[in-house]
Amino acid sequence: MKRVVVLGGGISGYGSAVLARERGCDVFLSDAGVISERYVDALREHGVAFEQGGHTAELILSADEVVKSPGIPDSAPVVEAVRQKNIPVVSEIEFAGRYIGDSKVICVTGSNGKTTTTSLVYQMLKDAGYDVGLGGNIGESFAYQVATAPREWYVLELSSFQLDGMFRFRADIAVLTNITPDHLDRYGGSFEAYARSKMRIVQNQRAQDVFVYQGDDPMTEKMMERFEGVQRLVPFYGPDNVAAATLAARAAGVDEGSIASTVGNFVAPDHRLQRVAVRDGVTWINDSKATNVESVVYAFRQVAGPVVWIAGGTDKGNDYAPLFEFMPRVKALVCMGVDNGKLVREFAGRVPIVFDTHSLDEAMSAARGVAQQGDTVLLSPACASFDLFENYEDRGQKFRQWIEQNC
């Protein structure tokens, strides 16, 4: 019996463990932190052995294969120990992809716009009557769906970390929204290494498969010069989301009338330029999904008037220079993180007031204290959330809850 060890007990990990168990594997899941009650219940229901609060080496290093959650870096000691034993390490997507049979997969990646694009493609297929599931970085675990509620189509949002753990997996339709600097801390500071990771979205594609990409994105253009694909290349030009989603849905066979209807009724996902409330003339916007500089640039272009900007978290090797042009409109920067040193250094002198805060309550109280009628309080962090929050959704939800309780 094949022994599969799953590292990480979040949405990716629990789904992988359940799928492995359902396929007859000897499964063990290990998480260094605390596993949420929902996932613990699912693991117990499916008879999956697990541990939390630490890793037991002998139980992990006896694996035939390890499925690693994307939030765990390759530099983590437990992962290094696994690799030293020459145990294969794959992602949830690679693992689940082995068991989808004749189902088709649309995969979306990119530095910006991938969540909205993925959600829009999914909605287009769903509205057209397709049997479709949503997974990857959003929705339910891909592996859990394959194990418990298989679909004819899957639409997956994929991060570079998920792509790094994919080897034989193939997207029937691949979508690349753009490539701008992000996660450089995980790629040795190399933008090109990060870009190569994004291009893994097209690996293994065949002549009948489709690659939708932004034809006028500079780094994508550069990577395409080295790319020798056999699949159908479908470029789009200009802003990402609707154009990319439309081309992907058309490639999947959805008719133009249905697509137009979906676009007209579509509501953007939570945590992306989401207006939470207007209180005493102050607009509060949740843009927690903006975890890189380019996403924050986009946010500033959409938000008018004076801004109280809440930013910070786990810096990913960011270059904040593209944001400097917007600073004349920022009346205060509220840095919210365990270590705000880099943000403070970059923006001190560019913004009239810089607050150095280390909790949500402290940050929100500072923002409320400085915001006046006509201002916008914009949570657009430019950073990952893992220092103070479970993920960007948790950060956005707590932002909204604080407003509801205190404004």
C-alpha positions, -999 to +999 in steps of 0.1 A: +000+000+000+014+034-010+022+057+019+013+093+013+022+120+038+005+154+035+023+185+049-001+212+060-036+208+073-053+238+056-078+236+027-052+221+003-038+196+027-071+182+041-084+177+006-053+159-005-054+136+025-091+127+020-085+120-017-054+098-009-075+079+017-104+074-007-079+060-033-067+034-009-034+049+003-019+048+037-022+085+047-008+106+074-012+144+076+012+166+096+008+203+105+032+224+126+003+246+137-033+242+147-057+226+122-092+242+120-121+223+135-138+219+101-107+201+086-102+180+117-138+168+114-133+159+078-101+140+085-117+120+112-148+113+091-125+098+064-102+079+088-071+100+081-044+098+108-029+133+116-009+153+140-008+191+147+015+213+167+047+198+153+062+173+128+072+137+138+102+129+115+099+091+115+062+093+105+070+117+077+102+103+063+086+069+058+065+083+030+065+071-006+053+105-017+047+139+000+019+163-009+030+197+002+007+226+009+017+257-011+022+279+019+051+258+031+084+270+015+109+245+001+134+259+026+114+246+056+134+221+075+108+193+072+108+198+034+146+197+032+146+165+053+121+149+029+142+159-002+174+146+014+156+112+015+148+115-022+110+113-015+090+129-043+072+162-033+042+173-053+014+198-050-023+191-043-030+200-080-005+175-093-018+148-070-055+154-077-050+157-114-041+120-116-077+111-106-099+133-128-104+108-157-119+125-187-128+158-169-113+190-183-095+217-165-091+254-170-062+268-151-057+305-144-025+322-130-009+356-131+004+382-107-028+403-108-064+396-117-063+358-114-090+356-087-115+377-105-107+360-138-110+326-123-143+335-107-156+350-139-147+319-160-163+296-134-195+317-135-196+318-173-194+280-174-219+276-146-244+300-162-241+281-194-252+249-177-218+232-174-211+207-145-182+227-131-162+231-099-141+260-086-109+253-068-072+259-064-065+291-046-102+298-042-133+278-036-132+243-023-101+221-024-096+206-059-086+173-043-116+172-020-139+178-050-123+150-070-127+127-040-163+135-030-181+154-058-163+149-092-171+173-120-169+173-158-150+207-156-128+223-131-117+260-130-086+264-109-068+295-097-031+286-094-003+304-075+033+301-085+038+279-055+012+254-067+027+255-102+062+247-088+048+214-075+032+203-108+051+180-132+028+158-153-004+178-147-019+194-179-043+222-183-068+219-212-071+256-212-044+277-195-048+314-188-019+338-178-032+373-169+002+389-166+036+386-149+048+414-126+072+412-096+057+392-067+069+366-042+105+374-049+114+364-014+106+328-024+126+330-057+159+343-044+150+379-054+149+368-091+120+382-112+130+358-140+128+328-118+093+338-107+083+343-143+096+308-153+074+295-125+044+312-140+051+297-174+047+262-159+010+268-165+015+256-201+037+225-195+025+193-211-001+210-233-010+193-266-019+207-300-056+208-292-051+227-259-053+264-255-031+291-240-047+325-233-022+352-224-017+390-223+001+397-255+013+432-245+026+423-210+064+430-211+076+400-191+051+376-207+064+388-241+100+381-230+091+346-218+072+338-249+104+345-270+118+314-254+087+294-254+081+267-281+045+256-276+025+232-297-009+244-284-033+271-297-020+305-287-047+331-280-034+365-269-055+394-256-044+430-252-051+457-226-069+451-192-071+415-181-101+401-164-131+402-188-110+397-220-091+367-205-122+351-191-141+355-223-115+339-244-111+310-220-149+304-219-152+306-256-124+280-259-145+258-236-175+262-260-196+287-241-216+309-266-212+347-268-247+355-257-243+335-224-210+351-218-224+386-222-252+378-198-228+366-172-205+396-175-235+419-171-246+403-138-212+394-124-202+406-089-165+408-081-151+384-054-148+395-018-116+412-006-109+429-040-118+466-040-149+457-020-168+487-005-175+476+031-193+507+045-196+544+045-196+558+080-197+596+088-187+603+053-157+580+053-156+551+028-140+519+040-127+496+012-115+460+017-087+452-008-071+425+012-065+404-019-040+430-031-009+412-019+016+427-043+026+462-054+009+461-089-024+452-073-021+483-050-012+504-080-045+493-096-064+501-064-051+536-063-061+542-099-097+531-090-101+551-057-106+588-058-100+615-032-078+616-001-068+581+011-058+566+045-039+536+033-035+505+055-006+483+043+019+458+055+023+422+065+049+397+052+070+416+026+077+395-005+108+414-017+087+443-028+099+473-048+075+501-036+087+527-062+057+523-085+035+535-056+053+568-050+034+587-076+002+582-056+015+594-023+004+630-027-031+617-023-023+597+008-029+617+040-017+588+063-001+554+059-010+529+086+015+501+086+000+469+100+025+440+106+049+423+129+078+441+113+070+474+095+106+486+092+108+485+054+074+502+048+083+529+073+117+536+056+102+536+021+073+560+029+085+583+057+088+617+042+065+608+013+034+606+034+025+632+061+017+607+088+030+571+091+017+549+119+037+518+130+011+494+143+012+457+152-023+445+154-056+449+135-072+468+164-043+492+167-042+498+129-080+503+126-081+527+155-053+548+140-071+549+106-104+558+122-087+586+142-072+603+112-099+597+086-123+626+079-155+631+058-147+626+021-117+603+028-113+566+018-097+541+042-081+516+019-069+482+031-046+473+002-016+456+019+009+449-009+021+421+014+011+386+024-010+382+055+007+353+073+023+374+101-009+384+118-037+365+099-044+330+086-047+343+050-059+373+030-096+362+035-091+362+073-075+397+071-104+410+050-131+394+072-116+409+104-113+443+087-150+441+079-160+429+113-140+456+131-159+483+110-193+467+118-185+467+156-166+500+160-178+525+133 
